[in-house]
Structures are given as structure tokens and as C-alpha cells.
């Protein structure tokens, strides 16, 4: 079985990921669960290496063999793209591929709260989409960027490792830069972004001190910035951003962040009772109370602000989980396993049940 046949099988079965590893049959992740493709040949190291290297261009192969790991993208004709992380384990070549559909889904298709569409109307500020790997951060941002692309004549620049979604030509002018292919480093590419006349900037991930510093600077200079971070909640996100800086800079950074932040959207993709997955989202929208809490370093108050600001469109992860349980999309047991505050979730579910009985 060649790599194209494996990837076509992944598309046919609605997989989100493909794993290639020596000694293990090529494996798909379908609805969050791993499923091996056993009709492939015996997964010897040579067979898996052949599959992985067939994904690479000659220069990518050279980088992979030199650095022992590489992020890049692979297009399966006009059907789909894959984000590939190739790496060595126990001395053998392996790879993890994430499916990136050619069509960018909209908010409704993603089952995301429609209030997130308001973020595309902003002229400047910082929007953080957070959550674990594989829980829809990149797809959600792509959906928002594509709304801007369809509605506004602006210059959008993306810096990604690698490029995931390719945006169609609509009203906006879009430049997409891929690490190693179009630029040598995050530091250089983010420094040059400000000289490229952008209106909107997408930075694939805030990885370290230098990236976070650049993100804050770009947002502070009047641009709308979208980026991701691997954190579990809004409060944790704010602590992470400030915490990467030396202690003597943190007062200044809290001031910067309080001025530029517009929203933190924390996501989980929850397995549905009927197959597929639904997003649960915690939404923090920056208002005067939020900005004041950030400036004063009192992020432990963020959860309380979210809980008391539902009328403004904010919601806790537990509120979102409870609504999915109420709608019959996920089980209570599953919701509890993803909840950060199970007791609050139970209160939300109980309140929803009582309201249903009264109505």
C-alpha cells in the first residue's frame, strides 16, 4: 500500500490524523480513537521509512535526515493537505500527519458560538485561541480569517510552521509564509512582518519568549493578530504569557497585554454520542474589568468574571459542556472527563434540567 492509498483511506474514513511508525500498522485517528490499517504490508522499518520519505521534497529530506525531525505540509492533489511532523524514535523514522481539508469550514459548520464572528470586525488587538493539540485551534482561526478574507479588502500575512489552510483569493490580499520554505526563523519573519504593511497577522503558535514578545509588539502597533497557545483556560493563558518574561518586565508586559487583548477562546473537541466531535469553548472577552485584572496581576479572578458576564457573550467551559449535554450531543460522563471544574458542571447540568422541567 503506497502513501497515497493510505491517505485516501484516511479521507474515506473521516480521520483527523495518520500515524506512521516502524513495527506498527499505519494508524488513523477517527473520532479521537486510534484505528490501525491492517491491510497494509508488514510495517517493517524500511517500509515505514519509504512511506515517510515519499512525502518529502529533496530539500526536505535533507533537512529531516540532518535535524532528525521536520515540520512540513503535503498536498494530496486538489483533495486535501496534510501537516506533517516527521521524526525519529528508537532510531527509526516515523511521522504524524494532520488532515487539513481544502475547504475552510465556517463557524456554523464547526458548531462554534456565533459571537466569535464579532472578532472579525475588530480593526486591531490580540485574539488567542488555546487548547490541547488536535482540538481545533487552527481550523477555528482559519474560519475567522476566511470571514475577513471574504468581507474586507485588507492585507493578511500568516507565518506558519508549516502552512495549513490555503486561503482562496477573495477581497483580501493574503501572503502565507512557511518556516524553512519562505523564511529561516520565527525571529526574522516576525521582525519583518511590520515592514510588510499588514492589517491582519496570523502567527501559527506562540512558542517561546521571543515569539510572545513579537506578538505583543505587532498587536500593540495597531494590527489585528490571531495566534494559538497550548493552555487549558483563559486564566492559565494569561499567566503563561506573562510568566515567560523575566520578573522585572512583568509589570510592563501585564500593561501591554491588558491594552491589546481582545479575546481568549479555549477549546476542546468532545466525542459525540452519535459519532464525530463537538467543540466546547470557554470564551473570555476583554472588557474594563478584565483589563484591570490583567494589569493588577489578579488572574485568579478571571473565572469569576467569565461566570458573571454571560450577558456579554462570555462563557465557562462548564457552561459549554452543559449545553452539549442538554442538547444530547455528548454524555454527562464524557463531559465530566473533560471538565476542569466538575462540581460547577454538575450545577450547570442540574440548573439546565430544572429549567427544562419548569418550562
ABEGO torsion letter per residue (X at the ends): XBAAAAAAAAAAAGBABBBBBBGBBBBBBBGGBBBBBAABBBBBAAAAAAAAAAABBAAAAAAAAAAGBBBBBBBBEAABBBBBBBBBBGGBBBBBBBBBBABBBBAAAAGBBAAAAAAAABABEBBBBBEBBGAGAAAAAAAAAAAAAAABBBBBBBBBOBBBBBBBBBABBBBBBBBGAABABAAAAAAAAAAAGBABBBBABBABAAAAAAAAAAAAAGBBBBBBBBBABAAAAAAAAAAABBAAAAAAAAAAAAAABABBBBBBBBBBAAEEBBBBBBBBBBBAAAAAAAAAGBAAAAAAAAAAAAAAGBBBAAAAAAAAAAAGABBAAAAAAABABAAAAAAAAAAAAAAAAAX
